[in-house]
Amino acid sequence: MADLTTKYLGLTLQNPVIIGSSGITNSVDNIIKMEENNAGAVVLKSIFEEQIMHETQKLIGINNDSMQPMMNGYKDIMQHRSYDYAEAFEYLSNFAKEHTLNDYLRFISEIKKVVKIPIIASINCAFTYDWHFFAKRIQEAGADAIELNIYVLPSDPKKTGKENEDVYLNIIQDVRQYVTIPVSIKISYYFSGLSNKLIELSKSGIAGMVLFNRPYSPDINIEEFKITADQIYSNPSEFTHTLRWVAILAGRLNCDIAAATGIHNDETVIKQLLAGANAVQITSAVYANGIQYINSIISGLENWMNKHNFKTIDDFRGKMSQAKLENPAAYERVQFMKLYSNIV
Ligand SMILES: Cc1cc2nc3c(=O)[nH]c(=O)nc-3n(C[C@H](O)[C@H](O)[C@H](O)COP(=O)(O)O)c2cc1C
């Protein structure tokens, strides 16, 4: 019998399949079912800065269009207000933070009472803010780890790569000062020097990295001239981008890697582990196939391990990483060449 246990963020998981942060991890009943279906761990739905801003707005009665605080962020709001108002705003903002957070903390405590699998809380942060306020309380509520979902879209032409990328380190340092539970980051691939920066971030004291978040992407309706949302759920062919970077970075980072995006079946779970991931996160596949599907992915992994005589995950993890390949260029190839395809 194969042993599927694995270490991720210093936590022992019964297997490497983690359910990614989303609406389906926002319910106690669902998380109980995830555990019954052998999930390795669950990442809770993120607490969003927008939630806090929205709560603050409601308290102050600011209208969305005039302030756009979600876009500008807390710091900007403070700059646009007189000192007195800023003080009042700060008071109300703290109240909103407490209010938003309390529901989340209650949720964490409740879940921790009913399941044994590790529960990873998630904070969505896109700008430097006092995230430690949340992190500290999340730790006290009993979460086993915190995933910081940091997505900085480098869209401001006035900002340099360094300015955008400093946000990651600022947030990590802020949070890590206040918590002792493991902290991981869930990130995008918008970095000026991806490998170099991720290796640097891996040395910041974080325990893991989720590669990669899947961005909400805009689309255009060409009849109604409207901006619409692209597919909310990933499709099974989207795993390759992550696979390349997991393989390139495996063994080079000072922290664990969880592969994410486009992982829809046991085969892609196995590929990501072979590339060097410590764990994988799945979301869209659970939406598409239901919570019981988690169990069939894990059975598929176990059957494959038995077939190939792998007793533990570490027996094959990273076997196909770039560092272990005879031809490491296989992961660096980006141009389509006739030579490498069967297409004439
Ligand atoms: C409906 C939905 C809600 C999501 N909410 C969150 C969230 O709150 N926080 C977060 O970090 N990621 C969120 N995600 C992103 C997923 O965790 C995951 O990274 C993404 O869907 C890619 O993985 P997949 O291909 O397995 O779906 C959400 C995804 C979906 C589909």
PDBQT file of the ligand as one rigid body, heavy atoms in Angstrom, charges set to zero:
ROOT
HETATM    1  C1  LIG A 401     -15.591  30.753  -7.767  1.00  0.00    +0.000 C 
HETATM    2  C2  LIG A 401     -14.154  30.927  -7.381  1.00  0.00    +0.000 A 
HETATM    3  C3  LIG A 401     -13.841  31.676  -6.246  1.00  0.00    +0.000 A 
HETATM    4  C4  LIG A 401     -12.503  31.865  -5.886  1.00  0.00    +0.000 A 
HETATM    5  N1  LIG A 401     -12.204  32.592  -4.761  1.00  0.00    +0.000 NA
HETATM    6  C5  LIG A 401     -10.885  32.709  -4.376  1.00  0.00    +0.000 A 
HETATM    7  C6  LIG A 401     -10.553  33.374  -3.173  1.00  0.00    +0.000 A 
HETATM    8  O1  LIG A 401     -11.393  33.868  -2.412  1.00  0.00    +0.000 OA
HETATM    9  N2  LIG A 401      -9.237  33.464  -2.859  1.00  0.00    +0.000 N 
HETATM   10  C7  LIG A 401      -8.247  32.924  -3.627  1.00  0.00    +0.000 A 
HETATM   11  O2  LIG A 401      -7.066  33.004  -3.272  1.00  0.00    +0.000 OA
HETATM   12  N3  LIG A 401      -8.556  32.282  -4.778  1.00  0.00    +0.000 NA
HETATM   13  C8  LIG A 401      -9.834  32.168  -5.163  1.00  0.00    +0.000 A 
HETATM   14  N4  LIG A 401     -10.135  31.503  -6.315  1.00  0.00    +0.000 N 
HETATM   15  C9  LIG A 401      -9.037  30.969  -7.136  1.00  0.00    +0.000 C 
HETATM   16  C10 LIG A 401      -8.834  29.476  -6.850  1.00  0.00    +0.000 C 
HETATM   17  O3  LIG A 401      -8.413  29.271  -5.509  1.00  0.00    +0.000 OA
HETATM   18  C11 LIG A 401      -7.765  28.887  -7.783  1.00  0.00    +0.000 C 
HETATM   19  O4  LIG A 401      -6.519  29.496  -7.522  1.00  0.00    +0.000 OA
HETATM   20  C12 LIG A 401      -8.106  29.083  -9.260  1.00  0.00    +0.000 C 
HETATM   21  O5  LIG A 401      -9.458  28.762  -9.510  1.00  0.00    +0.000 OA
HETATM   22  C13 LIG A 401      -7.227  28.202 -10.129  1.00  0.00    +0.000 C 
HETATM   23  O6  LIG A 401      -7.301  26.845  -9.754  1.00  0.00    +0.000 OA
HETATM   24  P1  LIG A 401      -8.238  25.787 -10.564  1.00  0.00    +0.000 P 
HETATM   25  O7  LIG A 401      -7.729  25.744 -11.951  1.00  0.00    +0.000 OA
HETATM   26  O8  LIG A 401      -8.056  24.494  -9.830  1.00  0.00    +0.000 OA
HETATM   27  O9  LIG A 401      -9.624  26.297 -10.494  1.00  0.00    +0.000 OA
HETATM   28  C14 LIG A 401     -11.464  31.295  -6.692  1.00  0.00    +0.000 A 
HETATM   29  C15 LIG A 401     -11.814  30.536  -7.818  1.00  0.00    +0.000 A 
HETATM   30  C16 LIG A 401     -13.124  30.344  -8.159  1.00  0.00    +0.000 A 
HETATM   31  C17 LIG A 401     -13.443  29.521  -9.380  1.00  0.00    +0.000 C 
ENDROOT
TORSDOF 0
